[in-house]
Amino acid sequence: MGPNSKKKNNDWLNGAIPVSDDEWLSQAVPVSEDEWNQIANSGPNADFADESEDAPPLIRAEVGALEKPEDRLKALRKHYPDAQYDPEDPDSNFVYTDEKGVVRRYNAPNWLPFSLGDWASIAPEGGETVGSILGAGGGAIGGGILGTAVAPGPGTAAGAVTGGIAGAGTGAVAGREVTQRGLNWIFGNEDTRTGKEQLIDAGQTFALGAIGEGVGPLLLKPAARAAKGYLIGGKAVDDVATVKGRVGDMRSIGIEPTPGMVSGSERHATLEHALKNTIPGEQIEARIKDAYSKTGDEFDRITSAMNNGNPAMSRAELGSALKEQAQAAKDAGFARSEQLYDDVTAKVTAKPPASNTAKYVTDLQTEKAALSNTGKRIHEKHIDRVIEEAAPLIEDAKNGVLDFQQLKEYRTYLGGLMSDPGIDKTLKSRLNGIYKAATADMEETALASGDDAAQAWRKANNQYRRLMDSETGYGKGGLAAKIVDPKTDTDAIHDLVFKNKAKGGNQIAAARRSILRAEGGKEAWDNVAGSVVERLGKKTLEGGETVFDTTTFLKNWKDEAFSKEAKDALFKGTKHQQFRDDLDKVARIAGNLQRYTKHDNHSNTAKHLTALGSLNPLSRQNIYATAIGSALSAGSLTAGVAVAGGKIAQSGGAHALKGYRADLLTSPEVVNWLANVPKAEMQRGGLKAHVKRLVDIRKSAPNRVAVAINEYLRDLRYDETDNNE
C-alpha cells in the first residue's frame, strides 16, 4: 500500500496542490464562504466551464491511472471536493471548481491533440501501446528461438508468429499494469476493480495489443467477448468480425498492423500518433510507413500483372488503342457481312424482278410531274439523278439478265454513293429510298428461292442490321461510330468510354463489345483495363514520376466514382476478373489507413516540432514518452499470455511486470523529477540540466532505483560522456 492519501506530499511533489480539503480551501478564494458552500453543495455548472486550461498534469496522471469512473472521480475529489461527472462525457470527463472559484473541465478541449496534462493522463495507455509493439518484437524473437529448438525450420516461423502475438499482448498488459500500479501506489489511491473486472480489462488490453500481431480466433474472440467491445475511457472499438477482417487484409499483404490501425478506436489511433514522433514510438512510425509502402506494393503487383509488366498507357495511347481495335472490328464486321451475303447468292435460284425498284422510280416520276417551278429548281436534278442511277438495273431485270449477285453489288454501290461526306442531303435521302427498294428486291428473290436461301438471307440481314445499329454496332450517333470517326481526337475517346463510369457501365460495355469482335480483341481489352486501373491509383509528382496514392485510389475506386456496373463491364468474363477482389482489398486497407491517419496532427508547425523532438532525446515529449513506454524487451522474450475460458494464464510474463518502470515510477524522487519537467524547461540550463539532476538522484538512490534510472537513461539515448552538449 502506498502513502496515506491525506499525507502532505510537498516534500517530493514540489508544490503540487495540497490534497487535504482544509489546506486548499484556506487559500485565497475570490468568493465568500457562503457562496463557496453553495457552489460546493450544488456542484459546478458545466455550461459555464472555462476551457482555457484543464486539471494540472500531476492530477491528470493520478486520476488517469485508475480505470473505473467512480475511482477516478473519488481521486479527483481529493483535490476538488465538488467534482462531478461531465454531462457531455460522463464516462471519461469531469467538471470541478478550482482554487480560484473557476469552473473547469478535467480534460479541456485543446487545439493540439496532446497537452501536457494529456501526456500525464495517458501514462497507462502509453505503456500499453509501446509495450505492445516492443513486446511483439521481443516475443517474436523468443518464439522463434523456442520454435527452432522444438522443430528446426518450420518451428522458427511458427514460433516467431505465435511469439509475436503473445509478446504483443503481454507487452500491452505489462506496460499498462506496471504504470497503473506504480502511480496508484504513489498517490495512495485504491483500485476498486474486482478480480473479474481486472481480468476483463487485462484480457481486453491483451486482445488489442495482440490484434496487431495477427491474433487468431482462439485468442481474439474470448478476450474481445470479455471486453464487451470497449476500450476503457474511450469510444467503442469495432466488432470482432470487422477487426479480424482488417487484420486478415493487412497480414495477407505483409503488413503488421498496430492496434490503432485495426481496432477502430479513435483514442488508440490518436495515442499512437502522439507517441510516434518520440524515441520509444519510432517503431509505431516505422509500422505506419511500412503499411503504406506495402499497400502501394500490392497495388503495383496487381497492375503490373494486368499490364504484363508494361507501363500504363496515357489517355492518348488508350484512345488510340481503342480506335485502332474498334476500326479493326468494324472492318471485320463488314467483311463477315459480305461473306454472309455471298452465301445467300450461292443459294438463290430465282431471278430478281426489281419490282420494288421500278415502283420507287415510278413514284419519283409522279413527284417530279407535280413540282412547281421552285420545286423543280430544288428537287428536279436530284430526282433525275436517282432515276438515271436506277435505269440500268430496271432494264436488265426486264431483259432477264439481272441476277442476285448484280443486285447485291448494285446496293453496295448505292451505299458507297451515300457515304460520300460531301453529298447533298436531299440527294442522299432519295438514294436511300432506292437503296431500301433494292434491299426489298433482294429479300423477295431470296424468299422465292427456297428455305435454304431464305434462312441464309435472314442470317445475313440480321447480322448487317446489328452492324449498322447505333447501340450494338457502327450506326450513326453510336459510341462505336464516334470512336472510329477520323475526326474524334484520341484523348476524347478515353472520356467517351470512361467519363460516365459513375453512372453505370453502358459506355464501357459498348466499347468492349465493339473491340471484342476483331481478332486480338480480348488481349486489347485486357491491356486497356490494366492501364485504366493503374491510372485510378497513381498521382503524378512535380518531377513527372507517378506513384501510388491511397487518397487518389479511394477517390476513383469507390462505387460513387466507379459504379459496380462499370466495374462488371471492365472485368467480368476477362482474365483480370480475379484482380477485382484484390483491388477491393487494397481499397479496404487504404480506407482504414486513411481513417487511422486522420488522427495525426497535420499542422506543419507541429510536425516540424515533433520531428525535431524525435531527434532530440532531451525533449519534453521524449522524456515523458520514454518514462511511460520504455522497452520491455528482457521480459517479453519469454512472455506468453493465453486467454481461455475468461481467465488469463501467464507464462514467463512475471519478469515483464517487474520491468524497470515499476521501480522508476514508484520512486518519489523520480516522480518528483518528472513532475518538474515543465518548470525545468523555463529555467537556466533547461532539460539538459534537469536530466543531470536525475543522474545526481541516481547516486543516492537505492540499488533497484539506480538500475531503473540507468535503463531509463539508456532508452532516452542520454550520453553521459558528453552530456549531449
BELBEL-V134575 format. One record per helix or strand of 3 or more residues. SS is the DSSP state (H for helix, E for strand). FROM is the first residue (numbers start at 0). LEN is the number of residues. If there is no record, write none. Layout:
ss->SS from->FROM len->LEN
ss->SS from->FROM len->LEN
This chain:
ss->H from->9 len->4
ss->H from->20 len->5
ss->H from->32 len->10
ss->H from->45 len->3
ss->H from->56 len->8
ss->H from->68 len->9
ss->E from->93 len->4
ss->E from->102 len->3
ss->H from->115 len->6
ss->H from->122 len->28
ss->H from->153 len->34
ss->H from->194 len->17
ss->H from->216 len->11
ss->H from->239 len->13
ss->H from->258 len->4
ss->H from->265 len->10
ss->H from->281 len->25
ss->H from->314 len->33
ss->H from->354 len->15
ss->H from->372 len->27
ss->H from->403 len->15
ss->H from->424 len->23
ss->H from->450 len->17
ss->H from->478 len->6
ss->H from->489 len->9
ss->H from->505 len->11
ss->H from->520 len->17
ss->E from->537 len->3
ss->E from->545 len->3
ss->H from->549 len->8
ss->H from->563 len->8
ss->H from->576 len->21
ss->H from->603 len->12
ss->H from->619 len->9
ss->H from->632 len->4
ss->E from->639 len->5
ss->E from->646 len->5
ss->H from->653 len->4
ss->H from->659 len->6
ss->H from->667 len->8
ss->H from->676 len->5
ss->H from->685 len->15
ss->H from->702 len->13
